[in-house]
Amino acid sequence: MHMNPLVFAFLPSGWEIFVILFIVLLLFGGRKIPELMRGLGKGIREFNSARATVEDEIRKGMTDDDKKELEEDRKSSSEAQKKKQTKNAD
């Protein structure tokens, strides 16, 4: 997968991250930040739980033939990536 370099042009870096964190500290204060982080952590856990549930349901719904086909596709794609990496290394 190839990412467009322009995507990274708008991401904050270095001092920009420091300034953003300082502004967050000023806006919310030291007491509210742990509450915000707990809420963020809870949201991430719920998202991961829902994602895992959906993946499990998809796997359960697959037939054995579908599972074998999926594994073969994964193996062939990983082999192709290894060949590409060795080719690029030369």
PLY file of the C-alpha trace (Angstrom):
ply
format ascii 1.0
element vertex 90
property float x
property float y
property float z
element edge 89
property int vertex1
property int vertex2
end_header
0.00 0.00 0.00
1.44 3.33 -1.07
0.70 6.47 0.94
0.58 9.87 -0.66
3.30 12.13 0.86
0.85 15.04 1.02
-1.06 13.21 3.75
1.90 13.70 6.09
2.28 17.39 5.23
-0.62 18.37 7.49
0.27 16.26 10.53
1.65 18.14 13.55
5.27 17.57 14.48
7.84 18.72 17.00
6.90 22.06 18.53
3.37 21.92 17.14
2.57 18.90 19.31
4.07 20.65 22.34
1.95 23.75 21.69
-1.21 21.66 21.27
-0.56 19.82 24.55
0.09 23.13 26.33
-3.20 24.57 25.02
-5.08 21.45 26.14
-3.52 21.79 29.59
-4.59 25.44 29.76
-8.12 24.75 28.58
-8.93 21.74 30.72
-6.56 22.07 33.65
-4.60 19.34 35.37
-7.64 17.81 37.06
-9.73 17.23 33.95
-7.04 15.63 31.78
-7.04 12.24 33.62
-10.84 12.12 33.21
-10.50 12.87 29.50
-7.86 10.16 29.10
-10.01 7.62 30.96
-12.89 8.43 28.62
-10.61 8.11 25.60
-9.29 4.77 26.86
-12.80 3.49 27.49
-13.85 4.51 23.97
-10.86 2.74 22.44
-11.57 -0.43 24.46
-15.22 -0.41 23.36
-14.19 0.09 19.73
-11.70 -2.80 19.88
-14.30 -5.01 21.58
-16.87 -4.25 18.88
-14.28 -4.86 16.14
-13.34 -8.22 17.67
-17.01 -9.19 17.94
-17.61 -8.39 14.28
-14.50 -10.33 13.24
-15.64 -13.35 15.26
-19.09 -13.24 13.69
-17.58 -13.07 10.22
-15.28 -16.00 10.95
-18.17 -18.07 12.33
-20.23 -17.34 9.23
-17.54 -18.52 6.86
-17.58 -22.03 5.53
-14.47 -24.19 5.68
-13.84 -23.64 1.98
-13.97 -19.87 2.45
-11.49 -20.13 5.32
-9.08 -22.20 3.21
-9.36 -19.75 0.34
-8.69 -16.82 2.68
-5.60 -18.54 4.13
-4.29 -19.28 0.63
-4.78 -15.63 -0.34
-2.90 -14.50 2.76
-0.01 -16.88 2.07
0.29 -15.83 -1.55
0.19 -12.13 -0.67
2.84 -12.56 2.05
5.04 -14.53 -0.36
4.65 -11.78 -2.95
5.63 -9.16 -0.38
8.72 -11.16 0.63
9.77 -11.45 -3.02
9.25 -7.72 -3.49
11.30 -6.93 -0.39
14.18 -9.15 -1.48
14.02 -7.63 -4.94
14.17 -4.11 -3.48
17.04 -5.08 -1.17
19.17 -6.13 -4.15
0 1
1 2
2 3
3 4
4 5
5 6
6 7
7 8
8 9
9 10
10 11
11 12
12 13
13 14
14 15
15 16
16 17
17 18
18 19
19 20
20 21
21 22
22 23
23 24
24 25
25 26
26 27
27 28
28 29
29 30
30 31
31 32
32 33
33 34
34 35
35 36
36 37
37 38
38 39
39 40
40 41
41 42
42 43
43 44
44 45
45 46
46 47
47 48
48 49
49 50
50 51
51 52
52 53
53 54
54 55
55 56
56 57
57 58
58 59
59 60
60 61
61 62
62 63
63 64
64 65
65 66
66 67
67 68
68 69
69 70
70 71
71 72
72 73
73 74
74 75
75 76
76 77
77 78
78 79
79 80
80 81
81 82
82 83
83 84
84 85
85 86
86 87
87 88
88 89
